[in-house]
Amino acid sequence: MKVLGIESTAHTFGAGVVDDGTVLSNVRDMYVPEEGGIHPREAAEHHVRVGGDVVKRALGEAGMSEGDIDLVAFSKGPGLGPCLRVGATVARVLSLKRKIPIIGANHCVAHLEIGRMLQARDPVLLYASGGNTQIIAFVKGRYRVLGETLDIGIGNMLDKLGRELGIPFPAGPKIEKLARGEPLEGILENDGPLSPRLLELPYSVKGMDVSFSGIMTAALSLRDRGADIPSICHSVQETAFSMLCEVTERALAHVGSEEVLLGGGVACNGRLRQMVSVMMEERGGRSFAPPPSLSVDNGAMIAYLGEIMYDAGIRHSLEDTMVDQRFRTDQVEAVWKRSRDLGRIVTPGTRDLEPGELPRPGEVLGRGAEAVITAGTYAGIPSVVKERPPKGYRLPELDRSLTSARLRKEVRMLRAMREAGVRTPHVLDMDEGSGRIVMELVPGPRLASVLNILREDERRDALRRMGEMVGDLHRNDIVHGDITTSNFILGSLSGGNADLCLIDASLSDRTEEMERKGVDLRLFREVYTSTHAGFEDALDEFFVGYRDRFSEAGKAEEKMKEIDGRGRYIHQD
């Protein structure tokens, strides 16, 4: 089947032809504003001017004419409304003119599917583009968003930073060059590379979610205080990309995957590709990234997804082709893919203990995003050693700073949580130099690994107890920062009372801010509905327990809904 794909979500009008999964052509024309960022109507006017020529060139490079096309696909969303409508109109006209079927494709899913051409089996997807930053896994028929930016997409952040620093649009590739200390006309002109310094910037990770606006604000403050532009670019890249690697690794540990697929325009960045590759080598897994021509916005990926959708029996009428600026990745029912039906979740390199089971000293029990957990003894007491090995993807100075700060915080916050009435492991010893904490052993499986196979009443009991524990934390102005079922150990279930122990307090904090409590709730809800799809009804029990323990639960839940509006973003100008 010969498919023409049309891409027009933001600054690029693209057209590509795919025939039975083979890319025959891929032509792009990008709108570059004279100054500032993308102006939606100006970008749309650009698309109107160049659209016909781009389509003609794509057909020509594929050795075809309009009459050879069997199907036309276009980006339905998410994106800028005026731009989306141009592409949709071109596709509709061609469909009506040639009497061929039309398919409206999700732009984000197209990025993901074109990457899967690389034969990744079941990867976690790090999707980093202008308006989108998401951590995604495929579960129960849909691409599920495990984490995402809570404010601005990574690509938009880089473009806005570039604008403030006098770097022309698109700023991402130029920031990458400056970060290496290489000359750039008008910004840095010398005979050889400099050695940019790492400057301190906010490192904003909330479980599997990230936030970039604080990085940009702090970077501009450093500029105003005299910091050189190459060091600012270097520091922004290292900090932001380290955050992306960390949340991706956390998702890998949570769902039990050994593969990562990079997608989106920012995935063209060589430093990001290198960091993800190092991360996966350290985990014993594999990373995949499509070539840059298929990572940026392009029509070939739309054609490829359109062909897959059509082959799976999906049909769209003209009435189905209205654009959707806020078309979420997780709204798409991916009937063309084998659904990953999670029963007991098994994380490679992790062994869940049964209640009461004692492991062999030295046995590796778990490997998360930050730490390796090993069984041991301490003064004759069964214990676990939590060690944070250096992360090769992070610069050593950044890694040491994060490890030291999180180790001290974890010890302090585990105690604060116990004082709030929440069961946590007792800390027996700490060695800041080696990044090690020795804690009491809490026998039992992670709740994440068994929740899907519990009886319904047991599942509800466990979730209600989780809600009670989180309510106790929030009542005492403590946020956990990574509330997922992976961070609860299930000791036993008896008489409707789940014996749970909350672990990993490295991202926790003391705060009265309802915003932070809302972020806690949103993280839990999003990750739960992604990794425990099919068991959403039981989620109500969590909030029953939460409201029972926290008198201001309603305010926190309202804040969660407010944050939802920020997370369900579109391309921003």
N, C-alpha and C positions, 0 to 999 in steps of 0.2 A: 504494500500500500504506500502510495506516494503522498506525503503529508507536508503541507506548508504551515509553518508556525510563525506567529506574529507576536512580538514582544513590544510593549509600550508603557510599562508601569511607571517609569520615572524619566530619567534623562536620556535613555537610549531607545531608539526605534530600531528593532531588529527583525530580520526575516531569515528563516532557514528551512531547508528541505531535508526530510528524513524518509528513507525508503526501507521498510522492514528492519528498523533498528540501526541503519547505517546513515550517518550524517553525510549528506551530499554537498551541502552549502551552508554557510553561516555568515551573513552580512549584517553589519551594524553601522549606525550613524548616531553619534552622541551629541546632544545639545550641551554646549559649553557657554554659560552665561558670561557676559562681558565683565560683570562684577557681582560679588555676593554669591548666594546659593541658588538652588533651583527655584525658578518662578514657574509654578504649574502651568499657567496659561501661555507663557512664552515657550515653555517646553512643548506644550501641545501644538502651538503654531509651528514649531520646528518639525514636529512629527508629520503634520499635514503637508509641509513643504517637501520633505524627503521621502515620505512613506512609499509613494508610487515607485520611485527610482530604486529604493532598497529592495522592494519586492521583485522588481524586474531583474535586478542584479542577482538576487538569490536564485531565481528561476534559471537565469542564464548560466550561472556557475554550476548548477545541477544538470545543465543540458536539457532543460525542459521549457515548456510554455504553460500558460494558465490551463489549457485544455488537458494537460497531463496529470493535473493534481486531482487526487481522489478524496481528499479531506482537508479542511482548513481548521486550524486551531489558533486560539488567541489567549492572551493573558486576561483573565476575568478579574483578577485582583490578587493580593492587596496592592494598593498603589495610589497614585495621584489621579483623582477623578477625571480631569480634563485629558490627561495623557491616556488613561485607560480607554476612554470613549473613542479616541482616534483609532486605536488598534482594533477595537470591537467593530467600528464602522467599516473599516477596510475589510475585515473578515466577513461581515454580513453581506457586503456588496459582492464579494467574490463568490460566496455561497449561493446567493440568489442568481447571480449572473451565469454561473457554471452548473447550477443545480446539483451541488455537492453538499454533503453533510458538514456541520459545523460543531466544534467542541470548545467550550470555555474552560480553560485550565487554571488551576491555582499556581501562581507564580512561584511561591515557596516550594511547593511539592515538585514543581518542574526542576528546580535546582537540585533537589534531593534525588529524584529519579535519574537525572542525567549522570549524577555521580555514581549511582549504582551500576552503571555500565562497566565499572571497574571490577565487578565480580565480588564486591563485599557481600558476605552472607547475611549477617544480621547486625549491622553496625549501629552504634549511637551516632547521631548526626549533629555535628557542630555547624550550624548555619549562621554565617556571619556576612552581612551585606550592609547596604546603606541604611535602610529602614528596619532591618530585621536582625535580631540576635537571639537565637533560640538553641536549646539543647533538646533533641528530639529522639524518641525511640518508637519503633512500630510495634503496637500492641493491640490485639483484638480488632483488627480491621481498619485501624486509623494510625496516622502518625500522631503520637501523643507528645505534647510539649511538657518536658520535665522541668525546664527552667528557661528563663528569658530575661532580657533587660527590663528593668522597672521604670526606665525613663527614655533613653535615646539609643538608637541602634549604633553599633560600633563604627560603621562607615560614616553615618551622619556626624558622629562626634569628631571623627578625624577631619572631615570636610569643614566643619564649623571651626575647629581649632586652626586648621590651615588658613581659613579666611581671616581669622584674628591675627595670625602671624604673618600675613602677607603672602601666603603660598597659594598659587593659582589652583582653581578647580580642574579636575578632581585632585584633591590633596593627598589621598592615601599613598599612591606610588612615590610622590615627592617626599612625604614624611618618612617613608621607608628608606629612601636614599639619604636624606639628611641624618637619620638615626644612625646610619653607618659612618657618618662623618664625611660623606662625599660632597663635592661641590655641586651647587645648584645656582644657576644664573639668577642674579638679583637678590639672593638670600645668603648664600655662602659661596664665595669665589676665592679659591686658593689653588695652589699647585699640587696639593696632596690631601689625603684624608686626615681629619682630626680624630681625637679620641673623646667622644662625648661622655659626660659623667652621668651616673645614675642619681637623679634627684628624688627626694621623698615626695610621693603623691599618695592620695587616698587609695586604699586597696579595699574596694567595696564588694564583698561577696556575702550573699545571704542564702546559705544552703546551695541550691542550684541556680539561683537568680543572681544577677549582677546589676550594677548601676555605674554609669559612665559620666554623668553630668558633673559630679564632684571632681573627677580627674581633670576635666577641661577647665573648670573654674580655678582649681589649684595651679594648673599649668600656666594659665594667664597671669595669675598672681606672681608666680616665679619670674615670668617675663618682665613684669612691671618692676620687679626688684633686681633686674639686671642679668638674669640667667641667659645663657646663650641658646639660640634656637636649636642647634643640633642636639644639645643635652636635653632640652625639653622634648624634642621628638623622640629621642632614644628612650627617655624615661616613660613617656606616655605609652609607647609601644610595649616596652618590657612589662609595665604594670598591667595594662589592659589585657595583653595577650596571656600573661600569667594567670590572670583571673579567669579567662576563657578556658585555659587548660585545666585549671583546678576544678571548675564546675563540671567540665566534661568528664574528668576522672571520677568525680563524685557520682555522676550518673552511671558510668561504667560499673562502679562497685555496687550501685543500688540495683541495677537490672541484670547484672551478671553477663555483660557482653565483653568480648575481647577485641572488638574492632571499632575504629572511629572513621567516619567519612566526613571530610571537609566540603562545605558548599557555600556558595555566595561569592560576591565580588571581593570581599576582604580576604577570602581564602586564596587569592592570588599572591598575597604577601609572603615572600620567601621566609621571613623570620617566623611568622606564625606556622607555616608548614614545618619548618625545622623543629619548633618547640613541640608541636603535636607528635611529630615523628619520634623525638627523644622520649616523650612521655610514654608512648606506646612500647618503645623498645624496653624501657624500664619495667613495664608491666608484663612483658612477654607477649604483647599483642601486635596488631597490625594497624597501620593508618593508610587511608586512601584519599587522594585528591584529584579531581579532574584537571585537565590542562587549563591554563588561564582563559583560553578562548571560550571554554564551556563553563567556567566559573563565574564570569561576569554575566550581566543580563544579556540574553541572546535569544534569537528566534528558534534556533535548533532545539533547545531544551523544551520549548513549548510544543514544537512538532513531535518530539519524542514522546512527551507525556500524552499528547493528543492521540497518537497512534496506540499507545498502551491502553488508554481509556476506551477507545473505540473497539479494540480487539477484545476487551473485557465485557462488551455488550452495552456500554454507556452511550446513550443518544441524547442530544440536546436539540430542542426546537428553537426557533428564533426567540421565543418568549423566555427561554432559559438563559439567554446570552446577555442579560443585563449585567453591567459591571458591578463589582462589590469592592469598595475601597478598603473595607475591613475584613476581607476574606481570610479567615484564620486557617492555618495549617491543619489544626485538629478538627476542622469542620468537614474535611474531605473524607468520604468513605472510600478507602482504597481497595475496592473489590478485586483489583488485578493482582494483589499481593497475597501470599500465604500469610494468614493471620498467626501471629505469635500468641499462643494460648498459654499464659503463665499459670502453672500450678504451683508447685514448690519452687521458689526462685533459688537457684544455686549460683553463687558467685565464685568464679575460678579462684583458687588459692584460699578459699574460706571454708571452714568446717564449723557447722552449727553443733553445739553440744545439746544433748538431751537433758531435761531437768534432772539434776543430781549427778550427772556424769562428770568425772574428773579426767582431764586430758593428761597426756604424758608431758613432763617438763621439756621445754624446747620445741614442742609442737606448734607450728604456725596455725593460728585459729582464724585469722582474718587479715585482709589487706584492703584498706579503704582509700580515700583520695589522698590522705596525708600520712597515714601511719600503718605500721605492721604490728599485729597483735600476736604475741607469743605466750604460751603457757609457761609457768614457772612456779617457784615456791619462795616465800619470804618469811624467814624465822619460823619455818615449818608450816606456814599457812599457804594453801593453794592460792596462787596469784596469777595475774597476767602482766606482761610487760608491754607497754605501748611505746613504740619507738618511731620517731619521725625521721626517716632517712632523708638526706639531701635530695632535692628535686632537681634533676639535671636540666629541666626546661627553664628553670628560674635562674637568674643571675645569683651567684653565691651570696652577695651582700643582701639582696632582697630576701632570699630564702632563709638566711640566718636570722634576720630581723623578724620575719613572720613566725618562724618556728619558736624562737625564744618568747615572743609576746604571747603566742597561743598556748604554749606550755604553761606559763605562769597563770594565764587566765583560766585555763581548764582546771587547775588545782583549786584556785580560789572559788570558781563558780560551782564546782561539784559540791563543795562544802556549803555554799549559799543555798543551793537547791535542796540539800538535805535539811537545812534549817527551815526551809519553806514547807517541809513535810513531804518532799518528793524523794523516792528511793533512788539513790545513785551509788556507784561503787565507792568504797572507802579508799583513799589514797594512802599507800603504805610508805612510799619513798619517791623522790624526784631527783633527777640529775640534769640540771639545765644545760651543762656542757655537752652531754651526749644526746640531749633531747628525749630522755627516757622518763616515763612515769610507771611506777609499780603500783598496781591496784588489786583489790581483792577480786577473786574469781567469782563471777556470777554465772552459774551453770544454766544453760537453756539456749534455745535457738533465737536468732533475731526474729522479731515479729514479721518482718518483711518476707522471710523465707517460708513461713507457714500460714500466713493469714488466709491465703486463697484456698487452703485445704482444710481449714477449720469448719466445724459445723456452724450453721448460721447463728445460733444462739451464742456460741463461743466467740465468734467474730464480733458480734455486737457487744458482748461483755468486754472484750479486749479494747475495742474502740471507745467505749464509754469510759473505761479506766484511763485510757490515754487522754481523753478530754479533761477528766478530773485533774490529772497531773499537770497538764498545760494550764488549766485554770488556776491551780495552786501557784504555779510560777508567775503568771501574769498578775495575780492578786498581790504578790510580793514584789512586783516591778522587776521581774526577771524575764528576759526573752532568751530562748534557746538558740535561735539562729539557723537551725537545721532540723526541724521537726519532721522526720520521716519515720516510717515503720522500720527502717534499717537501724535506727538509733534507740530502739526499745528491745530489751531482752525479755522473753516470756519465760518466767519461772514455772508457773503452773496455772491451771484453770480448774477451779473447784467451787461449787456452790454459787456460780454466778459472779465470782470475784477473781478477776485476772490479776496475777502477781507479776507486775511489770517493773523493770529497772531501766531507768533512763541513762544513756551513756553519751559520751563525746560532747563535752561542753566547750570545745575550743572556739566556737563562734558565738557563744552566749555573752550576755551583757546585762548590766543593771540599767534600767531606764523606766521613766514614768510615761514615755511617749506612747500614745495610743497607735501612732503610725507604725512603730516597731512591732507592736503586738499584732497589728493587722497583717504585717508582712509575715510574721510567724504562721498565722492562720492560713494565709493564702498559699504559702509554700507547701504546708502540709496538704491542703485540699488539692492543689494542682498535681503534686507528686502522687498522692493517693489515687486520684482518678485516672492517672496515667498508668501506674504499675499494678493497680488492682482493679482494672477495668472489668465491669461485670458485677462488681460488688459495691456499686455506688450507694445503694439503698442503706447499707449499714453505716455510711458516713454520718447520717443524722445522729447516731448514738454518740459520736465524738462530741458534737455540739451540745447534746443533752448533758453530758458530763461536764463540759466546759462551763456552761451556764450555771450549773449547780454550784460550782466552786468560785466563780468570778462574778461579782455583782455588776461589773461594768462590761460584761460580755457583749451586750448589744452594741456598745460604742466600738468595740474592737471589730465586731463583725461588719458594722457599717464602714469602718475604715478599710477592711478587706475588700469590700465591694468597690470602694472608691479607687483602691489600688488596681483593681481589675481593669478599670477604664484606662489606666495608664499602660498596663501591660498589653491590652488589645489595641495596639497602635497601628498606624499606617506610616508610609514614608512621610518624613517631616521636612519642611523647607527651612 
